[in-house]
Amino acid sequence: MKVTILGAGGWGALVGACLSSVGADVTLLFRRQEHVDEINRNGGLIIQTVEGERIIPVQATTQPQNVTKADLLIVAVKNHDTAFALDSVKHIKVGAVASVQNGLGHAERFRQWYKREPILRMVSRISGSLLDYGRVTRGENDFPTWIGDADHGVTPLVEEVVQMFNANQLPCESSNDIDGVEWCKLTWWTPLSIAAVLARLPSTEFMKSKEFAYLMVMITRDIVKVANHVGVEIRDYPTIEVMDRVTGSIEEGILNVIRHGQEWEERGGKGYKQAMLLDVERTRRTEIEDTGGYIWHLAKKHNIEIPYLDFGCRVVRAFDERVG
């Protein structure tokens, strides 16, 4: 399969290299030439894990015009970069397009560019972070990705992509309810990201704090309140468990957040920073409007009280104001 990954950040570069190692014809589209130069200099992308390092050969470029065809275009850019990024590759003959972006509503948005092509949604818990030019770190090896067709559920194409992921030990499964998985991921990810910005700490560190765990529990409860009001039933998926924050007492929820932080650290997640925190540290615009802000707007539309989510969104927006 000929795969182009648009937005080769930590996740895109890691996944692209892994797919390349099992025979896929992968091209990584970077924004910075330094990444491409370093990959070419080293003979591939350097992937760092707790076991050590390995180099995986993979094609990389900063020039979209160098790509003319792709069986699958995976879009991994930040939400606010979507329009510019898709305009830059509209010349590419695409068989199907997949979004692995955070948030909801991507399938409808993508139809502006792809009227007839299948649109896949990927919800991924693969943790890859750029360490330096041409170098990424891979965290937990056992965190899954879910893939589904936004319009048709599980199709032969979905199964083919799932098989390609699993071939390189990137745990992956197909889903007939990709919208439900997206909602669960957003419910899990938003409190984590807001707390990361406030704490300015790696994820497992603030998750083990009783006070930040409390904040995560309360933001989660705000989000689930909105979801239930608009007819969405939140349920757990492996590694994105949120229901133990809302079904028992607040104190039980706090203990569960702390436990998840400890378990994540034991699986190799120590030191991992949320993307939203990295954006703030690098004075870049965050994805708050397309994630927690999406829920925030739903709550305002339906007159639902969400004090903790409201506070968190406003704090992150204040950082975004510096960027303009």
Residue, then its C-alpha position, 0 to 999 in steps of 0.5 A: m500500500k502506498v501511504t502518505i502521512l501529512g503532518a509527520g510529527g511524533w505520531g506520524a513519523l513513528v507510525g510511518a516508519c513502522l509501516s514502512s518496515v513491514g513493506a508499505d510504501v510510505t512517504l512522510l511529509f515534514r514541515r522542517q527540512e532539518h528532519v528530512d536532512e537528518i533522516n537521509r544522513n542517518g539512513g532512516l528515522i531513529i526510534q528510541t525505546v526503553e530497550g534502545e534505539r533502531i533506525i528504520p529507512v523511510q522516505a521523507t520530504t517537505q515538498p508535497q509536489n513530490v507526491t502524486k499518488a497515495d492509496l491512503l493519505i493519513v492526516a496528522v496535522k493539528n486541527h487548525d492547520t487542516a485547511f492549509a495542509l489539505d490545500s497543499v496536497k489537493h493535487i495528489k490522487v488519493g484512494a482514501v483519506a484518514s484523520v488521526q486528529n484529536g476532536l470530533g467532526h472531521a469526516e464532515r470537514f474532510r468532505q470539502w476536499y474529498k467528495r467521493e473518497p472513503i474517509l477513515r477515522m483513526v483513534s490512536r493511543i500510540s505515543g510518539s514524540l519528536l526528540d530531535y531532528g530525525r529522532v522520535t521516542r516510542g512509549e508504550n508498545d501495547f496501546p491500541t489504535w481503532i479504525g473505522d469508516a466514518d460512513h460505512g463502519v468496517t469495510p475491506l479497506v479498514e480491515e486492510v489498514v488494521q492488518m498493516f498496523n498489526a503486522n508491525q506490532l502496532p496494536c489495532e482493531s476495526s470499529n463499527d462505532i468509531d464515533g463512540v471511540e472518538w467521544c471516549k478518547l476526547t473525554w479522556w484526553t481533554p482533562l489530561s491535556i488541561a491538567a498538563v498545561l496547568a501543572r507544567l509537568p509530565s503526565t504521570e507526575f501530575m496524575k499522581s497528585k491528589e489535587f490534579a486528579y480531583l480536577m481531572v475527575m471534575i472535568t471528566r464529569d462535566i464532559v460526560k454530562v454534556a455527552n449524555h445530554v446530546g444522546v451520546e453514551i460514554r463507555d470505556y475502551p482499553t487504555i482510555e478508561v474514564m467511567d471509573r471517574v464518574t460512576g463512583s464517588i469523587e474520592e474513588g475517582i481521584l484514587n483511580v486517576i492516581r492508579h492510572g498514573q502509576e500504571w502508566e509510569e510502570r509501562g514506560g510512560k514516565g516523562y511523557k508530556q501531553a501535546m497541548l503542554l508542548d504547544v504552550e511551552r513552544t508558544r504555539r497555538t493549542e487544539i483546545e477549540d477543536t477538543g475541549g472547546y467543542i464540548w464547551h460550545l455544546a454545553k453553552k448551546h444547551n445551557i449546561e453548567i460545566p464549571y470545571l471544563d469552563f475554567g480549563c478551557r479559559v486558561v488554555r485560551a489565555f495561552d493561545e491569545r499570546v500566539g494570536 
